[in-house]
């Protein structure tokens, strides 16, 4: 028996998103969350990113369960990819499980999945792990944190949380359970760090209602609310505001429609038939009587808001006088894409409202004072910050030190760095891969960093294609054929390409061998000297 307890961060430590943690003891593994991360705007063609969970695939027979803390994409989005490789039971609250089922049904994996609904307050025995689920306030209902009792000690895994004193659903974070964990002695706290660089307290979800009321009372035309499809509580706030102001609501888009139907069926969303209607019905009503709720608050080109901003949506277009509410915060690194989308929407005549212009969104994550309160409630021996970029994790460590924790008892690590506990003492173990797995259409992991860098180069400076026809003695039979794309304006190209052609001819004549590489180097050097650009140069040789 191996009495070393190991924490293996596979995602969410060093970035915002793709959260995934593994706990291992006596050759059994408990997995917590299977999230995705949205690509930054320089990751061209990438749909999303999943954790590198090869370690779990290699040890798939040891996995005793997968626990999902809540239904957001950065905690559930990779579940289909995981289940394609790993056969393990999945445990989540009813709403979270409903959101997971929608994903699995779309991927044809629902029948294969071994799904189990749990409630906050339940206790579950999974191998050597006793898992206690406690409720936390977040920006989605039915979110839980975990108390994980292992033979090595008690671990508290907060998941995403905040201490909202007046949550929309009336269900505050379970202070009593956190204090009870403290009374037992907590070996390590793994806590959300997303807002570690923001002072104070995160506002309550209830501040959104007055902001919605103000917008709804002033809007003269259609109102279009953009948010995440998993943000069920925001759906309810939109429905409630529409009722107060005599408007009808239609959910737009596959994921938004399916998630709203699922949440309504489970009782997490109140959708009165006199208020919630279909999109076809809504488009027949006067603009001042309708609210549309859609995805695309992050400006994704393929989302509803992305298509509306570019005028490529088939069902309807932006009209002069539409009011658009972006009810979310930008994901770090995604700000440029969002602001470009906002600018395009303004050009089409819409009035766009977003935080911080008006309080149409509040974070679901604790800020600095709440993190301090969590530390005082739990009183852990060790703190391991999670869920954030390295700057967030480091700032969480500073918060803990200011709260009285010894720096030796705070361990800031990134994905792939294994943490080991033996006899209650922490030390760093081996490193395993903890990088990005890119998903591009149906291709998973086939696109690596080198391909992404090539796409960046093509997008930045374009490509020059050179085709050479040679005889078997290595002499040119005809002049080089040169084609450019994304490199230079056509009316400027002739003179430059003639000069390139001359240098290629000279290079081939004087080449002692390896014509391909010498031509590539010649063209690259010449084009950089002439244009200060570095297009990708591709050379093909044909022998006749």
Secondary structure, DSSP 8 states (H G I E B T S, - for coil): ----EEEEEEESEEBSS--EEEEEETTEEEEE---EE---TTSTT--EEEE--HHHHHTGGGEEEEE---SSHHHHTTHHHHHHH----EEEEHHHHHHHHHHHHHHT-TTT--EEEE-TT-EEEETTEEEEEEE-B-SSSS-EEEEEEETTEEEEE--S-B--TT-TTS----HHHHHHHHHH-EEEEEEE-TTTTS-S----TTHHHHHHHHHHHH--S-EEEE--TT-HHHHHHHHHHHHHTT-EEEE-SHHHHHHHHHHHHHTSS---TTTB--HHHHTTS-GGGEEEEES-TT--TTSHHHHHHHT--SS----TT-EEEE-S---TT-HHHHHHHHHHHHHTT-EEEETTTS-S---SS--HHHHHHHHHHH-EEEEEEESEEHHHHHHHHHHHHHTT--GGGB----TTEEEEEETTEEEEEEE----EEEEETTEES-S-HHHHHHHHHHHHH-EEEEEEEE-TTS-BSS--EEEEESSS-HHHHHHHHHHHHHHHHHHHHH-SS-HHHHHHHHHHHHHHHHHS---EEEEEEEE-
